């Protein structure tokens, strides 16, 4: 039993990915090895083009590695996708303007063939989780950008996958809204115990949210540091002023700098 519990949810070994383009090969990832345990909140941070999103897309079976291996829940990303192992939140909320918020959240459930009663129950539950209970009948254009992203997260949670993959979901939002959503995301993570993979460009966001921070180098994307956070799981925003927080942020910054110097 303990062996099963200890097995990583996501495990990459010497994984590389090269895109073939008209201008020649682009080496997006190089010899990436990483284990993510059940219930961890793992942020990927690095400069633009370092392969953060590519790594997330490989987990989701949206891209395939050219060498090395990766498993999700002990199976191939393709099998994990077929088993509906994860929900995916993109940079843009991607809500259909002609559907209500409830209708947008319901969409994957309709595709998967859930009964109407089950769809309604799940929509109600996840809208409550993201604090949008009173907005089910609204349309996306009637909601702020932050609320739209929360609706997008609700949609990804609707079919209750164990893994939540988030590609810079708050990058376009102002700092005040972003802080609020960071707090809400930590609360949601605590209540659902999902395993979360989170891409960000923000050092404070990565340090505030994560149990593990993966620092990546410029292309070809390599892991320059993996930081296991000593911060408690319950984190008020004020923790960002603590010496521990500042020390971790400094180590992330050093890792990013080292990645550039290695080039």
Residue, then its C-alpha position, 0 to 999 in steps of 0.5 A: x500500500x505504501x509503495x503505491x502511495x509513494x509512486x509519483x503521479x507524474x514521472x519524466x525521465x531524460x525527456x527531450x522534445x525537438x520541434x521540426x520547423x522550416x527554419x530548422x529544429x527547435x530544441x524545446x526540452x532537453x534531458x528533463x527528469x522530474x517526479x511529481x507526487x500526489x497532492x503536490x502544487x508544482x510551479x514551473x518558472x523560467x524565461x519565455x520559450x524555456x519549455x514550461x508550457x511544452x512540459x505541461x502540454x506533454x503531460x496532457x498528451x498535446x505534444x509528444x517527446x522525441x526521446x526519454x519517457x513520461x508517465x501520468x498515473x503510471x500510464x502513458x499521457x495518451x492513456x491518461x488523457x483517455x482516462x480523463x486524468x486531468x483538467x487543463x486551464x489555459x492562459x485565456x479563459x476560452x469561454x463560449x460567449x453564447x453559453x451561460x457560465x453554467x453552460x460553459x462549465x457543463x460542456x465537458x460533462x455533456x461531451x463525456x455523456x454524464x446524465x442531466x441530473x449529474x451535470x447539474x449537481x457537478x456544475x453547482x458544486x464546482x461553481x460553489x468551489x470557485x465562489x461563482x454560485x450566483x453567476x450560473x445564468x450569466x454570460x461570460x461578457x457579464x463577468x470580469x476577467x478574474x471571474x471568467x478565469x474562475x469559471x474556466x477553473x470550474x470547467x476544468x474541475x467539473x469531471x473531478x480529475x485528480x490532476x489540474x494543469x494550469x498554463x499561466x492562468x492569471x498572467x493577464x490580470x492585474x496584481x490585486x485580482x491576481x493576489x485574490x485568485x492566488x489566495x482562492x486557488x490555495x484554498x481550492x487546492x486545500x479543499x480538493x487535494x488535487x495535484x497541480x502543475x502551474x506555469x508562471x512567469x512570476x517569482x512571487x506567485x511561484x513561491x506563494x503557491x507551490x510546494x515545489x518550484x521547478x526553475x527552467x533555463x532558456x531554450x533548450x529547456x532544462x531544469x536548473x533547480x528544484x526547490x521543495x518549499x519549507x513554507x506551511x501549506x496554509x499561507x496568508x498573503x502576508x507570508x510574502x514579507x517573511x524571511x523564509x519567503x524572501x529566501x526562496x524567492x532569492x534562490x529562484x532568482x539565482x536559478x534563473x540567472x544560472x540558467x542564463x549564464x550556462x548558455 
